[in-house]
Amino acid sequence: MQISSNFSISGVDATRSAAKANAPQAAAASASAITTPVDQLDLSPEALGIGQSQPSGEVFRADKVASLREAIAQGGYDTDEKLNVALEKLFDSLG
């Protein structure tokens, strides 16, 4: 290793110290070169078709839905009789 009068260092140790000094810059440069992963979802044609078509024989009854919504809004849909039937079915299924 040689040290000159203007305090410059040459030799193997100088190269090592220069490499250590540049290490954070090199790490930052390589980190910026790394791309961020992107999430991707691939659906089969069958999965894409679900919900877009109705099963054969099944008809959407808008009038039935409207009447049920109206009954719920007026408070007449959930009756004690319906709740008792639902509880009986639940208890029967539990054993």
Helices and strands as residue ranges (DSSP letters): E 2-3, E 9-10, H 12-33, H 45-49, H 62-74, H 80-94
